[in-house]
Amino acid sequence: MSRLLQWIFGRLPIGWMQLTHKRGRFFAALSGVAFANVLVFVQLGIMNSMATATLRPYEFFNADIMISASDANALSEGGNVARQWMLQALAHPDVTAGLGLFVGDVPWDRGERDITFTTFGIDPGQTGFLAPEIASDAALFQMQDVALLDRLARGLSRDEAAAIRPQTPLSFETKGRTLTALDTFAGGGGFGGDGFMLVSDQTFLSLFPDRSSAAPDHILLRLRPGADVEAVAKNLRGLITDKTLRIRSFAEAAQEDLRYQQTQRPTGVIFGFGVLIGVLVGLVIVYQVLSADVADHLREYATFKAMGYGPRFFLGIVIEEALVLGLLGFLPGLAAGTAILTLMGKVTTLPLAMTPTMAITVFVGTVVFSVLSGVIATRRLAAADPADLF
């Protein structure tokens, strides 16, 4: 390592020598940096899983524009939308089809553990609004009380999900009715529910008798090929007489949902603060180590200063120490963070995993904040007078 650092810096690696002179302090510092990295990795992993889980249900549908109530910050939140506004939207020459989307939570009491499905009620005849995987099975749930289940739902064993086929259906009781699952699709558990379920709009209304077919949760619109989605959405805001409705592109609705989950819901804010705390912990640990090292070798630094070495020389030494701590502390933090996220993903069935973007982001952040800690630690040297140290 000394030869490598000497080749990189073009001088004797004084910083490395000072760090490794007290091996106990050195390994404690590396452990602290690794711990801070693990904190950041876990919080970032949870935030990424929240983003994946939030955007996942939007992938079930193929739409260009979504009309929602004014308070519909998320796909499963907000008031209802009158179906009459879909009829007004269909008057636009670029709108080719409309679909009322119903959303509700359906519990499945399994005795030892309940499963809550975020359930979508749709017109199964409108296959153009469905993702290809789901559209191929749309004919199955045209029948009353038939459903498509999420095979990745939390609490549903993989063997049990794999056995669900039209030839071997799965029946279960919920909300006083018997539903029959004839096939499955890939969804996954999230922070709001254990998985997803698709049923026809008629089956949905039988599960929620207080709901009306004239008031879906959202209205989805398809446009003619080549139409400008943003321009059509703007035109619809003028065409539809209810000015309180949120009329936006389907992609924009998904991103607004994600921003809402990450910045306004308590869970997202907590995880965001967790990332900040991890960064501050790493910054403080590196600063304390470097500050203590500077204090221990203050006379040596004063000797160099008396010999004519300037602030850039001292800054280079301390930054060298900061880079060593940041780089060597990152590697065990990456290994531990990957292991923890993998274990958490298996236990919770959330989409938790280490990604290259996370690794690169945390690596760059570790180096930057380590260098920042080094710069702060050298302030004491800049004000030191060699004559006062001897």
Rosetta blueprint (number, residue, H / E / L):
1 M L
2 S H
3 R H
4 L H
5 L H
6 Q H
7 W H
8 I H
9 F H
10 G L
11 R L
12 L L
13 P L
14 I H
15 G H
16 W H
17 M H
18 Q H
19 L H
20 T H
21 H H
22 K L
23 R H
24 G H
25 R H
26 F H
27 F H
28 A H
29 A H
30 L H
31 S H
32 G H
33 V H
34 A H
35 F H
36 A H
37 N H
38 V H
39 L H
40 V H
41 F H
42 V H
43 Q H
44 L H
45 G H
46 I H
47 M H
48 N H
49 S H
50 M H
51 A H
52 T H
53 A H
54 T H
55 L H
56 R H
57 P H
58 Y H
59 E H
60 F H
61 F E
62 N L
63 A L
64 D L
65 I E
66 M E
67 I E
68 S E
69 A L
70 S L
71 D L
72 A L
73 N L
74 A L
75 L L
76 S L
77 E L
78 G L
79 G L
80 N L
81 V L
82 A L
83 R L
84 Q H
85 W H
86 M H
87 L H
88 Q H
89 A H
90 L L
91 A L
92 H L
93 P L
94 D L
95 V E
96 T E
97 A E
98 G E
99 L E
100 G E
101 L E
102 F E
103 V E
104 G E
105 D E
106 V E
107 P E
108 W E
109 D L
110 R L
111 G L
112 E L
113 R L
114 D L
115 I E
116 T E
117 F E
118 T E
119 T E
120 F E
121 G E
122 I E
123 D L
124 P L
125 G L
126 Q L
127 T H
128 G H
129 F H
130 L E
131 A L
132 P H
133 E H
134 I H
135 A H
136 S L
137 D L
138 A H
139 A H
140 L H
141 F H
142 Q H
143 M L
144 Q L
145 D L
146 V E
147 A E
148 L E
149 L E
150 D E
151 R L
152 L L
153 A L
154 R L
155 G L
156 L L
157 S L
158 R H
159 D H
160 E H
161 A H
162 A H
163 A L
164 I L
165 R L
166 P L
167 Q L
168 T L
169 P L
170 L E
171 S E
172 F E
173 E E
174 T E
175 K L
176 G L
177 R E
178 T E
179 L E
180 T E
181 A E
182 L E
183 D E
184 T E
185 F E
186 A L
187 G L
188 G L
189 G L
190 G L
191 F L
192 G L
193 G L
194 D L
195 G E
196 F E
197 M E
198 L E
199 V E
200 S E
201 D H
202 Q H
203 T H
204 F H
205 L H
206 S H
207 L H
208 F L
209 P L
210 D L
211 R L
212 S L
213 S L
214 A L
215 A L
216 P L
217 D L
218 H E
219 I E
220 L E
221 L E
222 R E
223 L E
224 R L
225 P L
226 G L
227 A L
228 D L
229 V H
230 E H
231 A H
232 V H
233 A H
234 K H
235 N H
236 L H
237 R H
238 G H
239 L H
240 I L
241 T L
242 D L
243 K L
244 T L
245 L L
246 R E
247 I E
248 R E
249 S E
250 F H
251 A H
252 E H
253 A H
254 A H
255 Q H
256 E H
257 D H
258 L H
259 R H
260 Y H
261 Q H
262 Q H
263 T H
264 Q L
265 R L
266 P H
267 T H
268 G H
269 V H
270 I H
271 F H
272 G H
273 F H
274 G H
275 V H
276 L H
277 I H
278 G H
279 V H
280 L H
281 V H
282 G H
283 L H
284 V H
285 I H
286 V H
287 Y H
288 Q H
289 V H
290 L H
291 S H
292 A H
293 D H
294 V H
295 A H
296 D H
297 H L
298 L H
299 R H
300 E H
301 Y H
302 A H
303 T H
304 F H
305 K H
306 A H
307 M L
308 G L
309 Y L
310 G L
311 P H
312 R H
313 F H
314 F H
315 L H
316 G H
317 I H
318 V H
319 I H
320 E H
321 E H
322 A H
323 L H
324 V H
325 L H
326 G H
327 L H
328 L H
329 G H
330 F H
331 L H
332 P H
333 G H
334 L H
335 A H
336 A H
337 G H
338 T H
339 A H
340 I H
341 L H
342 T H
343 L H
344 M H
345 G H
346 K H
347 V H
348 T H
349 T L
350 L L
351 P L
352 L L
353 A L
354 M L
355 T L
356 P H
357 T H
358 M H
359 A H
360 I H
361 T H
362 V H
363 F H
364 V H
365 G H
366 T H
367 V H
368 V H
369 F H
370 S H
371 V H
372 L H
373 S H
374 G H
375 V H
376 I H
377 A H
378 T L
379 R H
380 R H
381 L H
382 A H
383 A H
384 A L
385 D L
386 P H
387 A H
388 D H
389 L L
390 F L
